[in-house]
Structures are given as structure tokens and as C-alpha cells.
Amino acid sequence: MSDKFERHRQPWKSDELQKLHRLAAKGMAVRAIAKALNRSEESVKDRAKLDGLKIAKLH
């Protein structure tokens, strides 16, 4: 796989959380949000679940 996440297991910063909430509210897909935040899809899904966000499951 060519996608490498150098930020493995890095804590979420407040600006990243705000962006996550904003993008989820716009109805963006998990993949698009992950790319925008430079995080894995799993990381985005896990954080959204913790925060009680609904994210579109579009691919």
C-alpha cells in the first residue's frame, strides 16, 4: 500500500477536531475526511464514534 501514515497514534488536536465536526456536518464521506485530515479512515471513524458524530458511509 502506498498510503503511509507517519502520524501513527498521534493525539487529536483541537483544530483537527473542529475540522472533523465541520466536515461531518457537511455530510462528507469517511475517505474524504480522512484525506483532508491526513489520518486513516479507521482513526476518523473511531474519533467520530467517540464524539457521537454521524459520518456518511459513501466511498
N, CA, C, O and CB atoms as a CASP TS submission, in Angstrom:
PFRMAT TS
TARGET T0000
AUTHOR 0000-0000-0000
METHOD Language model
MODEL 1
PARENT N/A
ATOM      1  N   MET     1       0.830  -1.189   0.000  1.00  0.00           N
ATOM      2  CA  MET     1       0.000   0.000   0.000  1.00  0.00           C
ATOM      3  C   MET     1       0.871   1.247   0.000  1.00  0.00           C
ATOM      4  O   MET     1       1.847   1.340   0.743  1.00  0.00           O
ATOM      5  CB  MET     1      -0.942   0.001   1.206  1.00  0.00           C
ATOM      6  N   SER     2       0.507   2.188  -0.832  1.00  0.00           N
ATOM      7  CA  SER     2       1.333   3.387  -0.931  1.00  0.00           C
ATOM      8  C   SER     2       1.008   4.416   0.148  1.00  0.00           C
ATOM      9  O   SER     2       1.823   5.294   0.434  1.00  0.00           O
ATOM     10  CB  SER     2       1.164   4.013  -2.294  1.00  0.00           C
ATOM     11  N   ASP     3      -0.180   4.313   0.751  1.00  0.00           N
ATOM     12  CA  ASP     3      -0.547   5.272   1.795  1.00  0.00           C
ATOM     13  C   ASP     3       0.147   4.920   3.102  1.00  0.00           C
ATOM     14  O   ASP     3      -0.095   3.861   3.681  1.00  0.00           O
ATOM     15  CB  ASP     3      -2.076   5.304   1.994  1.00  0.00           C
ATOM     16  N   LYS     4       1.004   5.809   3.555  1.00  0.00           N
ATOM     17  CA  LYS     4       1.689   5.597   4.830  1.00  0.00           C
ATOM     18  C   LYS     4       1.298   6.729   5.759  1.00  0.00           C
ATOM     19  O   LYS     4       1.341   7.899   5.381  1.00  0.00           O
ATOM     20  CB  LYS     4       3.245   5.526   4.649  1.00  0.00           C
ATOM     21  N   PHE     5       0.926   6.383   6.945  1.00  0.00           N
ATOM     22  CA  PHE     5       0.551   7.394   7.912  1.00  0.00           C
ATOM     23  C   PHE     5       1.676   7.539   8.919  1.00  0.00           C
ATOM     24  O   PHE     5       1.839   6.718   9.821  1.00  0.00           O
ATOM     25  CB  PHE     5      -0.784   7.036   8.611  1.00  0.00           C
ATOM     26  N   GLU     6       2.439   8.592   8.747  1.00  0.00           N
ATOM     27  CA  GLU     6       3.586   8.854   9.617  1.00  0.00           C
ATOM     28  C   GLU     6       3.137   9.276  11.012  1.00  0.00           C
ATOM     29  O   GLU     6       3.917   9.231  11.963  1.00  0.00           O
ATOM     30  CB  GLU     6       4.483   9.934   9.006  1.00  0.00           C
ATOM     31  N   ARG     7       1.877   9.688  11.128  1.00  0.00           N
ATOM     32  CA  ARG     7       1.375  10.211  12.392  1.00  0.00           C
ATOM     33  C   ARG     7       0.698   9.125  13.217  1.00  0.00           C
ATOM     34  O   ARG     7      -0.237   9.415  13.964  1.00  0.00           O
ATOM     35  CB  ARG     7       0.405  11.353  12.139  1.00  0.00           C
ATOM     36  N   HIS     8       1.135   7.926  13.101  1.00  0.00           N
ATOM     37  CA  HIS     8       0.513   6.797  13.778  1.00  0.00           C
ATOM     38  C   HIS     8       0.300   7.067  15.270  1.00  0.00           C
ATOM     39  O   HIS     8       1.236   7.409  15.993  1.00  0.00           O
ATOM     40  CB  HIS     8       1.362   5.553  13.593  1.00  0.00           C
ATOM     41  N   ARG     9      -0.935   6.908  15.705  1.00  0.00           N
ATOM     42  CA  ARG     9      -1.323   7.041  17.119  1.00  0.00           C
ATOM     43  C   ARG     9      -1.091   8.430  17.719  1.00  0.00           C
ATOM     44  O   ARG     9      -0.899   8.564  18.927  1.00  0.00           O
ATOM     45  CB  ARG     9      -0.572   6.040  17.930  1.00  0.00           C
ATOM     46  N   GLN    10      -1.111   9.449  16.879  1.00  0.00           N
ATOM     47  CA  GLN    10      -0.942  10.812  17.388  1.00  0.00           C
ATOM     48  C   GLN    10      -2.257  11.290  18.000  1.00  0.00           C
ATOM     49  O   GLN    10      -3.328  10.969  17.486  1.00  0.00           O
ATOM     50  CB  GLN    10      -0.480  11.779  16.255  1.00  0.00           C
ATOM     51  N   PRO    11      -2.188  12.048  19.085  1.00  0.00           N
ATOM     52  CA  PRO    11      -3.424  12.568  19.684  1.00  0.00           C
ATOM     53  C   PRO    11      -4.083  13.598  18.756  1.00  0.00           C
ATOM     54  O   PRO    11      -3.418  14.247  17.948  1.00  0.00           O
ATOM     55  CB  PRO    11      -3.130  13.205  21.068  1.00  0.00           C
ATOM     56  N   TRP    12      -5.393  13.725  18.895  1.00  0.00           N
ATOM     57  CA  TRP    12      -6.141  14.693  18.090  1.00  0.00           C
ATOM     58  C   TRP    12      -5.956  16.085  18.678  1.00  0.00           C
ATOM     59  O   TRP    12      -6.039  16.266  19.893  1.00  0.00           O
ATOM     60  CB  TRP    12      -7.651  14.322  18.026  1.00  0.00           C
ATOM     61  N   LYS    13      -5.708  17.056  17.827  1.00  0.00           N
ATOM     62  CA  LYS    13      -5.592  18.451  18.256  1.00  0.00           C
ATOM     63  C   LYS    13      -6.963  19.101  18.137  1.00  0.00           C
ATOM     64  O   LYS    13      -7.824  18.620  17.401  1.00  0.00           O
ATOM     65  CB  LYS    13      -4.527  19.227  17.405  1.00  0.00           C
ATOM     66  N   SER    14      -7.159  20.190  18.860  1.00  0.00           N
ATOM     67  CA  SER    14      -8.476  20.838  18.870  1.00  0.00           C
ATOM     68  C   SER    14      -8.876  21.340  17.484  1.00  0.00           C
ATOM     69  O   SER    14     -10.051  21.265  17.122  1.00  0.00           O
ATOM     70  CB  SER    14      -8.481  22.001  19.860  1.00  0.00           C
ATOM     71  N   ASP    15      -7.923  21.849  16.700  1.00  0.00           N
ATOM     72  CA  ASP    15      -8.272  22.329  15.362  1.00  0.00           C
ATOM     73  C   ASP    15      -8.675  21.167  14.441  1.00  0.00           C
ATOM     74  O   ASP    15      -9.527  21.331  13.569  1.00  0.00           O
ATOM     75  CB  ASP    15      -7.091  23.103  14.751  1.00  0.00           C
ATOM     76  N   GLU    16      -8.058  19.997  14.640  1.00  0.00           N
ATOM     77  CA  GLU    16      -8.432  18.816  13.861  1.00  0.00           C
ATOM     78  C   GLU    16      -9.847  18.358  14.233  1.00  0.00           C
ATOM     79  O   GLU    16     -10.629  17.956  13.372  1.00  0.00           O
ATOM     80  CB  GLU    16      -7.414  17.670  14.092  1.00  0.00           C
ATOM     81  N   LEU    17     -10.155  18.425  15.513  1.00  0.00           N
ATOM     82  CA  LEU    17     -11.491  18.035  15.966  1.00  0.00           C
ATOM     83  C   LEU    17     -12.552  18.974  15.402  1.00  0.00           C
ATOM     84  O   LEU    17     -13.623  18.532  14.986  1.00  0.00           O
ATOM     85  CB  LEU    17     -11.556  18.024  17.501  1.00  0.00           C
ATOM     86  N   GLN    18     -12.251  20.264  15.389  1.00  0.00           N
ATOM     87  CA  GLN    18     -13.201  21.228  14.824  1.00  0.00           C
ATOM     88  C   GLN    18     -13.438  20.948  13.347  1.00  0.00           C
ATOM     89  O   GLN    18     -14.570  20.999  12.867  1.00  0.00           O
ATOM     90  CB  GLN    18     -12.690  22.667  15.014  1.00  0.00           C
ATOM     91  N   LYS    19     -12.348  20.649  12.629  1.00  0.00           N
ATOM     92  CA  LYS    19     -12.464  20.347  11.204  1.00  0.00           C
ATOM     93  C   LYS    19     -13.255  19.056  10.996  1.00  0.00           C
ATOM     94  O   LYS    19     -14.077  18.972  10.084  1.00  0.00           O
ATOM     95  CB  LYS    19     -11.065  20.231  10.558  1.00  0.00           C
ATOM     96  N   LEU    20     -13.013  18.057  11.831  1.00  0.00           N
ATOM     97  CA  LEU    20     -13.758  16.798  11.748  1.00  0.00           C
ATOM     98  C   LEU    20     -15.252  17.060  11.917  1.00  0.00           C
ATOM     99  O   LEU    20     -16.061  16.573  11.128  1.00  0.00           O
ATOM    100  CB  LEU    20     -13.262  15.795  12.820  1.00  0.00           C
ATOM    101  N   HIS    21     -15.616  17.821  12.931  1.00  0.00           N
ATOM    102  CA  HIS    21     -17.023  18.138  13.185  1.00  0.00           C
ATOM    103  C   HIS    21     -17.633  18.905  12.010  1.00  0.00           C
ATOM    104  O   HIS    21     -18.762  18.633  11.601  1.00  0.00           O
ATOM    105  CB  HIS    21     -17.162  18.959  14.481  1.00  0.00           C
ATOM    106  N   ARG    22     -16.875  19.864  11.470  1.00  0.00           N
ATOM    107  CA  ARG    22     -17.366  20.687  10.365  1.00  0.00           C
ATOM    108  C   ARG    22     -17.583  19.836   9.106  1.00  0.00           C
ATOM    109  O   ARG    22     -18.615  19.953   8.446  1.00  0.00           O
ATOM    110  CB  ARG    22     -16.377  21.834  10.069  1.00  0.00           C
ATOM    111  N   LEU    23     -16.614  18.987   8.782  1.00  0.00           N
ATOM    112  CA  LEU    23     -16.727  18.154   7.581  1.00  0.00           C
ATOM    113  C   LEU    23     -17.828  17.107   7.723  1.00  0.00           C
ATOM    114  O   LEU    23     -18.536  16.811   6.760  1.00  0.00           O
ATOM    115  CB  LEU    23     -15.395  17.468   7.288  1.00  0.00           C
ATOM    116  N   ALA    24     -17.970  16.547   8.923  1.00  0.00           N
ATOM    117  CA  ALA    24     -19.030  15.558   9.160  1.00  0.00           C
ATOM    118  C   ALA    24     -20.397  16.221   9.022  1.00  0.00           C
ATOM    119  O   ALA    24     -21.333  15.620   8.494  1.00  0.00           O
ATOM    120  CB  ALA    24     -18.880  14.911  10.567  1.00  0.00           C
ATOM    121  N   ALA    25     -20.510  17.455   9.494  1.00  0.00           N
ATOM    122  CA  ALA    25     -21.780  18.184   9.405  1.00  0.00           C
ATOM    123  C   ALA    25     -22.149  18.468   7.946  1.00  0.00           C
ATOM    124  O   ALA    25     -23.330  18.557   7.609  1.00  0.00           O
ATOM    125  CB  ALA    25     -21.696  19.504  10.196  1.00  0.00           C
ATOM    126  N   LYS    26     -21.142  18.610   7.087  1.00  0.00           N
ATOM    127  CA  LYS    26     -21.391  18.848   5.663  1.00  0.00           C
ATOM    128  C   LYS    26     -21.794  17.571   4.936  1.00  0.00           C
ATOM    129  O   LYS    26     -22.230  17.616   3.786  1.00  0.00           O
ATOM    130  CB  LYS    26     -20.154  19.445   5.006  1.00  0.00           C
ATOM    131  N   GLY    27     -21.646  16.436   5.609  1.00  0.00           N
ATOM    132  CA  GLY    27     -22.040  15.168   5.008  1.00  0.00           C
ATOM    133  C   GLY    27     -20.958  14.526   4.153  1.00  0.00           C
ATOM    134  O   GLY    27     -21.258  13.728   3.266  1.00  0.00           O
ATOM    135  N   MET    28     -19.712  14.867   4.413  1.00  0.00           N
ATOM    136  CA  MET    28     -18.618  14.282   3.644  1.00  0.00           C
ATOM    137  C   MET    28     -18.405  12.820   4.023  1.00  0.00           C
ATOM    138  O   MET    28     -18.732  12.403   5.134  1.00  0.00           O
ATOM    139  CB  MET    28     -17.328  15.076   3.862  1.00  0.00           C
ATOM    140  N   ALA    29     -17.858  12.053   3.096  1.00  0.00           N
ATOM    141  CA  ALA    29     -17.589  10.636   3.317  1.00  0.00           C
ATOM    142  C   ALA    29     -16.357  10.459   4.195  1.00  0.00           C
ATOM    143  O   ALA    29     -15.517  11.354   4.293  1.00  0.00           O
ATOM    144  CB  ALA    29     -17.400   9.907   1.978  1.00  0.00           C
ATOM    145  N   VAL    30     -16.260   9.304   4.826  1.00  0.00           N
ATOM    146  CA  VAL    30     -15.137   8.986   5.712  1.00  0.00           C
ATOM    147  C   VAL    30     -13.809   9.137   4.977  1.00  0.00           C
ATOM    148  O   VAL    30     -12.863   9.723   5.505  1.00  0.00           O
ATOM    149  CB  VAL    30     -15.275   7.556   6.267  1.00  0.00           C
ATOM    150  N   ARG    31     -13.744   8.611   3.768  1.00  0.00           N
ATOM    151  CA  ARG    31     -12.496   8.648   2.995  1.00  0.00           C
ATOM    152  C   ARG    31     -12.052  10.090   2.734  1.00  0.00           C
ATOM    153  O   ARG    31     -10.870  10.409   2.860  1.00  0.00           O
ATOM    154  CB  ARG    31     -12.671   7.899   1.659  1.00  0.00           C
ATOM    155  N   ALA    32     -12.993  10.951   2.373  1.00  0.00           N
ATOM    156  CA  ALA    32     -12.670  12.351   2.090  1.00  0.00           C
ATOM    157  C   ALA    32     -12.215  13.079   3.355  1.00  0.00           C
ATOM    158  O   ALA    32     -11.279  13.877   3.318  1.00  0.00           O
ATOM    159  CB  ALA    32     -13.885  13.066   1.480  1.00  0.00           C
ATOM    160  N   ILE    33     -12.879  12.800   4.462  1.00  0.00           N
ATOM    161  CA  ILE    33     -12.499  13.429   5.735  1.00  0.00           C
ATOM    162  C   ILE    33     -11.109  12.963   6.146  1.00  0.00           C
ATOM    163  O   ILE    33     -10.281  13.765   6.577  1.00  0.00           O
ATOM    164  CB  ILE    33     -13.531  13.099   6.849  1.00  0.00           C
ATOM    165  N   ALA    34     -10.856  11.667   6.011  1.00  0.00           N
ATOM    166  CA  ALA    34      -9.546  11.117   6.380  1.00  0.00           C
ATOM    167  C   ALA    34      -8.441  11.770   5.557  1.00  0.00           C
ATOM    168  O   ALA    34      -7.380  12.104   6.084  1.00  0.00           O
ATOM    169  CB  ALA    34      -9.522   9.586   6.183  1.00  0.00           C
ATOM    170  N   LYS    35      -8.692  11.948   4.277  1.00  0.00           N
ATOM    171  CA  LYS    35      -7.685  12.561   3.403  1.00  0.00           C
ATOM    172  C   LYS    35      -7.469  14.024   3.788  1.00  0.00           C
ATOM    173  O   LYS    35      -6.333  14.498   3.805  1.00  0.00           O
ATOM    174  CB  LYS    35      -8.113  12.453   1.918  1.00  0.00           C
ATOM    175  N   ALA    36      -8.551  14.741   4.096  1.00  0.00           N
ATOM    176  CA  ALA    36      -8.455  16.146   4.471  1.00  0.00           C
ATOM    177  C   ALA    36      -7.684  16.338   5.775  1.00  0.00           C
ATOM    178  O   ALA    36      -6.979  17.331   5.952  1.00  0.00           O
ATOM    179  CB  ALA    36      -9.842  16.745   4.598  1.00  0.00           C
ATOM    180  N   LEU    37      -7.827  15.378   6.680  1.00  0.00           N
ATOM    181  CA  LEU    37      -7.166  15.486   7.989  1.00  0.00           C
ATOM    182  C   LEU    37      -5.817  14.765   8.028  1.00  0.00           C
ATOM    183  O   LEU    37      -5.110  14.814   9.034  1.00  0.00           O
ATOM    184  CB  LEU    37      -8.072  14.923   9.075  1.00  0.00           C
ATOM    185  N   ASN    38      -5.467  14.097   6.930  1.00  0.00           N
ATOM    186  CA  ASN    38      -4.235  13.306   6.872  1.00  0.00           C
ATOM    187  C   ASN    38      -4.207  12.249   7.976  1.00  0.00           C
ATOM    188  O   ASN    38      -3.211  12.077   8.678  1.00  0.00           O
ATOM    189  CB  ASN    38      -3.005  14.223   6.988  1.00  0.00           C
ATOM    190  N   ARG    39      -5.333  11.548   8.104  1.00  0.00           N
ATOM    191  CA  ARG    39      -5.474  10.465   9.079  1.00  0.00           C
ATOM    192  C   ARG    39      -6.091   9.265   8.385  1.00  0.00           C
ATOM    193  O   ARG    39      -6.652   9.380   7.295  1.00  0.00           O
ATOM    194  CB  ARG    39      -6.340  10.907  10.298  1.00  0.00           C
ATOM    195  N   SER    40      -5.982   8.112   9.029  1.00  0.00           N
ATOM    196  CA  SER    40      -6.572   6.905   8.442  1.00  0.00           C
ATOM    197  C   SER    40      -8.094   6.943   8.591  1.00  0.00           C
ATOM    198  O   SER    40      -8.637   7.646   9.443  1.00  0.00           O
ATOM    199  CB  SER    40      -5.991   5.626   9.110  1.00  0.00           C
ATOM    200  N   GLU    41      -8.760   6.166   7.740  1.00  0.00           N
ATOM    201  CA  GLU    41     -10.225   6.089   7.825  1.00  0.00           C
ATOM    202  C   GLU    41     -10.648   5.522   9.176  1.00  0.00           C
ATOM    203  O   GLU    41     -11.632   5.970   9.764  1.00  0.00           O
ATOM    204  CB  GLU    41     -10.796   5.220   6.676  1.00  0.00           C
ATOM    205  N   GLU    42      -9.902   4.535   9.663  1.00  0.00           N
ATOM    206  CA  GLU    42     -10.227   3.928  10.967  1.00  0.00           C
ATOM    207  C   GLU    42     -10.134   4.967  12.083  1.00  0.00           C
ATOM    208  O   GLU    42     -10.992   5.023  12.964  1.00  0.00           O
ATOM    209  CB  GLU    42      -9.276   2.739  11.268  1.00  0.00           C
ATOM    210  N   SER    43      -9.103   5.775  12.037  1.00  0.00           N
ATOM    211  CA  SER    43      -8.907   6.801  13.051  1.00  0.00           C
ATOM    212  C   SER    43     -10.080   7.786  13.049  1.00  0.00           C
ATOM    213  O   SER    43     -10.601   8.162  14.100  1.00  0.00           O
ATOM    214  CB  SER    43      -7.578   7.543  12.814  1.00  0.00           C
ATOM    215  N   VAL    44     -10.478   8.191  11.846  1.00  0.00           N
ATOM    216  CA  VAL    44     -11.601   9.128  11.709  1.00  0.00           C
ATOM    217  C   VAL    44     -12.887   8.490  12.228  1.00  0.00           C
ATOM    218  O   VAL    44     -13.652   9.130  12.948  1.00  0.00           O
ATOM    219  CB  VAL    44     -11.776   9.565  10.231  1.00  0.00           C
ATOM    220  N   LYS    45     -13.126   7.223  11.861  1.00  0.00           N
ATOM    221  CA  LYS    45     -14.336   6.524  12.319  1.00  0.00           C
ATOM    222  C   LYS    45     -14.367   6.413  13.838  1.00  0.00           C
ATOM    223  O   LYS    45     -15.389   6.672  14.474  1.00  0.00           O
ATOM    224  CB  LYS    45     -14.419   5.124  11.692  1.00  0.00           C
ATOM    225  N   ASP    46     -13.226   6.021  14.410  1.00  0.00           N
ATOM    226  CA  ASP    46     -13.157   5.861  15.867  1.00  0.00           C
ATOM    227  C   ASP    46     -13.421   7.175  16.589  1.00  0.00           C
ATOM    228  O   ASP    46     -14.167   7.212  17.567  1.00  0.00           O
ATOM    229  CB  ASP    46     -11.791   5.313  16.277  1.00  0.00           C
ATOM    230  N   ARG    47     -12.810   8.250  16.108  1.00  0.00           N
ATOM    231  CA  ARG    47     -12.979   9.553  16.768  1.00  0.00           C
ATOM    232  C   ARG    47     -14.412  10.053  16.616  1.00  0.00           C
ATOM    233  O   ARG    47     -14.982  10.614  17.552  1.00  0.00           O
ATOM    234  CB  ARG    47     -11.992  10.589  16.185  1.00  0.00           C
ATOM    235  N   ALA    48     -14.988   9.850  15.444  1.00  0.00           N
ATOM    236  CA  ALA    48     -16.371  10.264  15.213  1.00  0.00           C
ATOM    237  C   ALA    48     -17.307   9.512  16.156  1.00  0.00           C
ATOM    238  O   ALA    48     -18.255  10.087  16.690  1.00  0.00           O
ATOM    239  CB  ALA    48     -16.777  10.020  13.740  1.00  0.00           C
ATOM    240  N   LYS    49     -17.036   8.234  16.354  1.00  0.00           N
ATOM    241  CA  LYS    49     -17.857   7.426  17.256  1.00  0.00           C
ATOM    242  C   LYS    49     -17.739   7.953  18.689  1.00  0.00           C
ATOM    243  O   LYS    49     -18.736   8.057  19.405  1.00  0.00           O
ATOM    244  CB  LYS    49     -17.436   5.936  17.191  1.00  0.00           C
ATOM    245  N   LEU    50     -16.520   8.280  19.095  1.00  0.00           N
ATOM    246  CA  LEU    50     -16.306   8.837  20.440  1.00  0.00           C
ATOM    247  C   LEU    50     -17.079  10.129  20.639  1.00  0.00           C
ATOM    248  O   LEU    50     -17.647  10.371  21.705  1.00  0.00           O
ATOM    249  CB  LEU    50     -14.817   9.086  20.685  1.00  0.00           C
ATOM    250  N   ASP    51     -17.096  10.961  19.597  1.00  0.00           N
ATOM    251  CA  ASP    51     -17.755  12.269  19.677  1.00  0.00           C
ATOM    252  C   ASP    51     -19.245  12.202  19.342  1.00  0.00           C
ATOM    253  O   ASP    51     -19.943  13.214  19.413  1.00  0.00           O
ATOM    254  CB  ASP    51     -17.072  13.246  18.744  1.00  0.00           C
ATOM    255  N   GLY    52     -19.733  11.012  18.977  1.00  0.00           N
ATOM    256  CA  GLY    52     -21.148  10.855  18.645  1.00  0.00           C
ATOM    257  C   GLY    52     -21.535  11.482  17.338  1.00  0.00           C
ATOM    258  O   GLY    52     -22.669  11.934  17.185  1.00  0.00           O
ATOM    259  N   LEU    53     -20.612  11.525  16.375  1.00  0.00           N
ATOM    260  CA  LEU    53     -20.889  12.108  15.058  1.00  0.00           C
ATOM    261  C   LEU    53     -21.390  11.048  14.094  1.00  0.00           C
ATOM    262  O   LEU    53     -21.016   9.879  14.185  1.00  0.00           O
ATOM    263  CB  LEU    53     -19.635  12.784  14.490  1.00  0.00           C
ATOM    264  N   LYS    54     -22.231  11.468  13.182  1.00  0.00           N
ATOM    265  CA  LYS    54     -22.687  10.597  12.098  1.00  0.00           C
ATOM    266  C   LYS    54     -21.907  10.993  10.854  1.00  0.00           C
ATOM    267  O   LYS    54     -21.905  12.157  10.455  1.00  0.00           O
ATOM    268  CB  LYS    54     -24.248  10.711  11.864  1.00  0.00           C
ATOM    269  N   ILE    55     -21.239  10.007  10.240  1.00  0.00           N
ATOM    270  CA  ILE    55     -20.483  10.276   9.025  1.00  0.00           C
ATOM    271  C   ILE    55     -21.047   9.418   7.908  1.00  0.00           C
ATOM    272  O   ILE    55     -21.354   8.241   8.098  1.00  0.00           O
ATOM    273  CB  ILE    55     -18.966   9.999   9.229  1.00  0.00           C
ATOM    274  N   ALA    56     -21.179  10.033   6.733  1.00  0.00           N
ATOM    275  CA  ALA    56     -21.691   9.317   5.567  1.00  0.00           C
ATOM    276  C   ALA    56     -20.779   8.142   5.239  1.00  0.00           C
ATOM    277  O   ALA    56     -19.558   8.239   5.362  1.00  0.00           O
ATOM    278  CB  ALA    56     -21.814  10.264   4.349  1.00  0.00           C
ATOM    279  N   LYS    57     -21.373   7.050   4.827  1.00  0.00           N
ATOM    280  CA  LYS    57     -20.595   5.854   4.543  1.00  0.00           C
ATOM    281  C   LYS    57     -20.304   5.733   3.042  1.00  0.00           C
ATOM    282  O   LYS    57     -20.064   4.631   2.547  1.00  0.00           O
ATOM    283  CB  LYS    57     -21.336   4.606   5.046  1.00  0.00           C
ATOM    284  N   LEU    58     -20.323   6.845   2.324  1.00  0.00           N
ATOM    285  CA  LEU    58     -20.050   6.849   0.889  1.00  0.00           C
ATOM    286  C   LEU    58     -18.583   6.534   0.639  1.00  0.00           C
ATOM    287  O   LEU    58     -17.726   6.838   1.467  1.00  0.00           O
ATOM    288  CB  LEU    58     -20.425   8.208   0.262  1.00  0.00           C
ATOM    289  N   HIS    59     -18.302   5.929  -0.494  1.00  0.00           N
ATOM    290  CA  HIS    59     -16.907   5.607  -0.831  1.00  0.00           C
ATOM    291  C   HIS    59     -16.451   6.390  -2.012  1.00  0.00           C
ATOM    292  O   HIS    59     -15.305   6.251  -2.440  1.00  0.00           O
ATOM    293  CB  HIS    59     -16.737   4.131  -1.105  1.00  0.00           C
TER
END
